[in-house]
């Protein structure tokens, strides 16, 4: 992940669109695939996630709009 925060600030405050390579640099995107391979890449990611322990995905309570968790 890059250390340059300027793209992060621009996206958060200005809503500026970024291309894939620019979004990858600060870590918004972790993998870039050709458009023709998007479906297969998404399925591969879903399969990897499905193999993880379900406990890792459980949340206790509901998220608050402020970002906190309600027990």
Secondary structure, DSSP 8 states (H G I E B T S, - for coil): -----HHHHHHHHH-----HHHHHHTTS-S----GGGHHHHHHHHHHHHHTS-GGGG--SSEE-TTS-EE-
